[in-house]
Amino acid sequence: MKPRMWTLAALLSSAALVAGIGAVWVRADVGPQQTDRLVESDSTRSGDVLLPMPAMIRRFQATLPRVNALGDGSAASRDALVEAFAAAVEDSSAARLHRLRLDAAEFGWLYFPESRYTTKPYELPPETLWMLMDQNSRKAETRLLRSFGGRPLGFAGYQCEAAPRREGPNRYWERCVVTLAGPEGRRRMRLFGSIMERDGRFKFVSIANDL
C-alpha cells in the first residue's frame, strides 16, 4: 500500500478508536511538527502524554487562515442557500457545489471549537474529523452530480426540523429533506446534510446524502 494511502486508512480506522477513548496520545520525545503527525490510540506506550483538546485545536488552527465569519459561498438565508444548491446541481458544477459547504478554515475556527466533538464521549482530533467530513462530502457530491447533474432537478421545496440545534453562536438546521417533482410524481429525498447558521449567514456543514 502506498504511504499516502496507508496514512489515510490509518486515520480513518483510528477515528472510531479515538472517539471511544476520548483522547489523543502523542509522543513526548518529538518536536511540535512531528507531534502533529502522530495520532496514537495506545496509551500504554512509554513516554506518551495526553494532548489536551485546546492544544489540538490551536495546532489545527495554526495551519489555517483565521476567519471570523462564514465567507465565500455562504448565503444570507437558508432558502437562498438551498436554491444555490439546486442551481449548482442543475448546472453540474462541482466547483459551485463545493463552495456551498464549510471550508477548512471555517471548520477550524467557527465550527469545531463550538462542536460536541471537543468533549466526551464524542471527542475527536479536529484533523481527523475534518478529513472524514471532507472526504464524505466529496464522495456525496460526486454521487449527486452523477444522479442529477446537468438537467432540471425538479426542485419543489424542502423541509428541515422545526427548531435548530444550538452550539455556542452556531445554529444547525438538521434532517432536511428535499421534495423533487418529475414525470413519475413527487418524491422526498435527503440530498444534503445539516445547514450551519452563524451571524445571519448560512452554509452546508456537508453534502452527505442518501444516494
C-alpha positions as CSV (number, residue, x, y, z in Angstrom):
1,M,0.0,0.0,0.0
2,K,1.4,3.5,-0.9
3,P,2.4,5.7,2.1
4,R,-0.3,8.3,1.5
5,M,-3.0,5.6,1.2
6,W,-1.7,4.0,4.3
7,T,-1.9,7.2,6.3
8,L,-5.5,7.8,5.2
9,A,-6.5,4.3,6.1
10,A,-4.8,4.6,9.4
11,L,-6.6,7.8,10.3
12,L,-9.9,6.5,9.2
13,S,-9.6,3.4,11.3
14,S,-8.3,5.4,14.3
15,A,-11.3,7.7,14.3
16,A,-13.6,5.2,15.9
17,L,-10.9,4.3,18.4
18,V,-10.2,7.9,19.3
19,A,-14.0,8.5,19.7
20,G,-14.2,5.8,22.2
21,I,-11.0,6.7,24.1
22,G,-11.9,10.4,24.3
23,A,-8.2,11.5,23.9
24,V,-5.3,11.6,21.5
25,W,-1.9,10.3,22.6
26,V,1.3,11.8,21.1
27,R,4.9,11.0,21.6
28,A,6.5,13.2,24.3
29,D,10.0,12.9,22.9
30,V,9.4,14.6,19.5
31,G,9.0,18.2,18.5
32,P,5.8,20.1,17.7
33,Q,5.8,19.4,14.0
34,Q,6.4,15.7,14.4
35,T,3.7,15.6,17.2
36,D,1.1,17.0,14.8
37,R,1.6,13.9,12.6
38,L,1.4,11.3,15.3
39,V,-2.1,10.2,16.3
40,E,-1.9,7.3,18.7
41,S,-4.6,5.3,20.3
42,D,-2.4,3.2,22.5
43,S,-1.9,5.0,25.9
44,T,0.4,2.3,27.2
45,R,3.5,3.4,25.3
46,S,6.3,4.6,27.5
47,G,6.9,8.3,27.2
48,D,3.5,9.2,25.8
49,V,1.5,12.1,27.2
50,L,-2.1,13.3,26.7
51,L,-2.6,16.2,24.4
52,P,-5.4,18.4,25.7
53,M,-8.2,19.4,23.3
54,P,-7.3,23.1,23.4
55,A,-3.8,22.3,22.3
56,M,-5.2,20.1,19.4
57,I,-7.4,23.0,18.3
58,R,-4.6,25.5,18.4
59,R,-2.3,23.2,16.4
60,F,-5.0,22.7,13.7
61,Q,-5.9,26.4,13.6
62,A,-2.2,27.3,13.1
63,T,-2.3,25.6,9.7
64,L,-5.3,27.7,8.6
65,P,-6.1,31.4,7.8
66,R,-8.1,32.9,10.5
67,V,-11.7,33.7,9.8
68,N,-14.4,35.3,11.8
69,A,-17.5,34.7,9.6
70,L,-18.8,32.3,7.0
71,G,-17.4,33.6,3.7
72,D,-17.3,32.7,0.1
73,G,-20.3,30.6,-0.9
74,S,-22.4,31.4,2.2
75,A,-25.9,32.8,1.8
76,A,-28.0,35.4,3.5
77,S,-30.8,33.0,4.2
78,R,-31.4,29.2,4.4
79,D,-33.7,29.4,1.4
80,A,-31.1,31.2,-0.7
81,L,-28.5,28.5,0.2
82,V,-30.8,25.7,-0.9
83,E,-31.7,27.5,-4.1
84,A,-28.0,27.9,-4.9
85,F,-27.6,24.2,-4.2
86,A,-30.3,23.3,-6.7
87,A,-28.8,25.6,-9.3
88,A,-25.3,24.2,-8.9
89,V,-26.6,20.6,-9.3
90,E,-28.6,21.6,-12.4
91,D,-25.5,23.2,-13.9
92,S,-23.5,20.1,-12.9
93,S,-20.9,22.5,-11.3
94,A,-18.7,20.7,-8.8
95,A,-16.9,23.9,-8.0
96,R,-20.1,25.8,-7.1
97,L,-21.4,22.9,-5.1
98,H,-18.1,22.7,-3.2
99,R,-18.2,26.4,-2.2
100,L,-21.6,26.0,-0.6
101,R,-20.2,23.9,2.3
102,L,-17.7,24.7,5.0
103,D,-14.1,25.0,4.0
104,A,-11.2,24.0,6.3
105,A,-10.7,27.5,7.8
106,E,-14.4,27.8,8.6
107,F,-14.4,24.4,10.1
108,G,-11.3,25.0,12.2
109,W,-12.3,28.5,13.5
110,L,-16.1,28.6,13.5
111,Y,-17.5,25.0,13.6
112,F,-15.1,22.7,15.5
113,P,-14.4,24.8,18.7
114,E,-18.1,25.0,19.5
115,S,-19.0,21.5,18.5
116,R,-19.8,18.4,20.5
117,Y,-16.6,16.8,19.2
118,T,-14.5,18.7,21.7
119,T,-15.9,16.8,24.7
120,K,-16.5,13.2,25.7
121,P,-18.0,10.9,24.5
122,Y,-17.7,12.5,21.0
123,E,-14.2,13.8,21.4
124,L,-12.1,13.7,18.1
125,P,-9.0,15.4,16.9
126,P,-10.0,18.3,14.5
127,E,-7.7,16.9,11.8
128,T,-9.5,13.6,11.9
129,L,-13.0,15.0,11.9
130,W,-12.2,17.4,9.1
131,M,-10.7,14.6,6.9
132,L,-13.8,12.4,7.5
133,M,-16.3,15.2,6.7
134,D,-14.4,16.5,3.7
135,Q,-14.0,13.0,2.1
136,N,-17.6,12.0,2.8
137,S,-18.8,15.3,1.2
138,R,-16.6,14.8,-1.8
139,K,-18.0,11.4,-2.4
140,A,-21.5,12.6,-1.9
141,E,-21.1,15.4,-4.3
142,T,-19.9,13.0,-7.0
143,R,-22.9,10.8,-6.4
144,L,-25.2,13.8,-6.5
145,L,-23.9,15.1,-9.8
146,R,-23.8,11.7,-11.3
147,S,-27.5,11.2,-10.5
148,F,-28.9,14.7,-11.1
149,G,-26.3,16.9,-12.7
150,G,-26.9,18.7,-16.0
151,R,-30.7,18.5,-16.1
152,P,-33.7,20.0,-14.4
153,L,-33.7,18.9,-10.8
154,G,-37.5,19.4,-10.3
155,F,-36.9,21.2,-7.0
156,A,-40.3,21.7,-5.4
157,G,-39.2,22.7,-1.9
158,Y,-37.5,21.4,1.2
159,Q,-38.2,21.0,4.9
160,C,-35.9,20.8,8.0
161,E,-36.6,20.1,11.6
162,A,-38.7,23.0,13.0
163,A,-36.2,24.0,15.7
164,P,-32.4,24.3,15.1
165,R,-29.8,22.7,17.4
166,R,-27.6,25.2,19.1
167,E,-23.8,25.0,19.8
168,G,-22.5,28.3,21.1
169,P,-23.1,31.1,18.5
170,N,-23.9,28.4,15.8
171,R,-27.3,27.1,14.9
172,Y,-27.8,23.9,12.9
173,W,-30.8,23.1,10.8
174,E,-30.9,19.3,10.6
175,R,-32.7,16.4,8.9
176,C,-33.5,18.4,5.8
177,V,-35.5,16.7,3.1
178,V,-35.9,17.9,-0.5
179,T,-39.1,17.4,-2.5
180,L,-38.5,16.7,-6.2
181,A,-41.3,16.8,-8.8
182,G,-41.0,14.9,-12.0
183,P,-42.9,12.8,-14.5
184,E,-43.1,10.0,-12.1
185,G,-44.6,12.2,-9.4
186,R,-43.2,13.7,-6.2
187,R,-40.5,12.2,-4.1
188,R,-38.8,13.3,-0.9
189,M,-35.0,12.8,-0.6
190,R,-32.1,13.7,1.7
191,L,-29.7,15.4,-0.7
192,F,-27.5,17.4,1.7
193,G,-26.5,17.4,5.4
194,S,-27.1,19.9,8.1
195,I,-27.1,23.7,7.5
196,M,-25.0,25.9,9.7
197,E,-26.2,29.4,10.6
198,R,-23.8,32.0,12.1
199,D,-24.4,35.7,12.4
200,G,-27.0,35.7,9.7
201,R,-25.0,33.7,7.1
202,F,-25.7,30.1,6.1
203,K,-23.6,27.2,4.8
204,F,-23.9,23.5,4.5
205,V,-21.8,21.5,7.0
206,S,-21.6,18.7,4.5
207,I,-23.3,17.4,1.3
208,A,-23.9,14.0,2.8
209,N,-26.9,12.4,1.1
210,D,-28.9,9.2,0.7
211,L,-27.8,8.5,-2.8
